[in-house]
Amino acid sequence: MKTNIGSIDRILRIIVGLVLLAMVPNMPWSGMVAGLPQGLWGWIGVVPLVTALMGWCPAYSLLGIKTCKTRTAT
């Protein structure tokens, strides 16, 4: 797996993942946020965190997207 996620992309993924994980209920009650159970938002938040930590996104690979800088030989 080659890295296909740049540093800005990683930072944004970490922020989004943490925000989604924060939506997991910490209180004794549970509820719905935007029509989805709060616990589901937590699981969705794991995806951007894992891809940011790995530096590789499978969707980017399939679509041929690369947000990291490539080094050129000099």
Rosetta blueprint (number, residue, H / E / L):
1 M L
2 K L
3 T L
4 N L
5 I L
6 G L
7 S H
8 I H
9 D H
10 R H
11 I H
12 L H
13 R H
14 I H
15 I H
16 V H
17 G H
18 L H
19 V H
20 L H
21 L H
22 A H
23 M L
24 V L
25 P L
26 N L
27 M L
28 P L
29 W L
30 S L
31 G L
32 M E
33 V E
34 A L
35 G L
36 L E
37 P E
38 Q H
39 G H
40 L H
41 W H
42 G H
43 W H
44 I H
45 G H
46 V H
47 V H
48 P H
49 L H
50 V H
51 T H
52 A H
53 L H
54 M H
55 G L
56 W L
57 C L
58 P H
59 A H
60 Y H
61 S H
62 L H
63 L H
64 G L
65 I L
66 K L
67 T L
68 C L
69 K L
70 T L
71 R L
72 T L
73 A L
74 T L
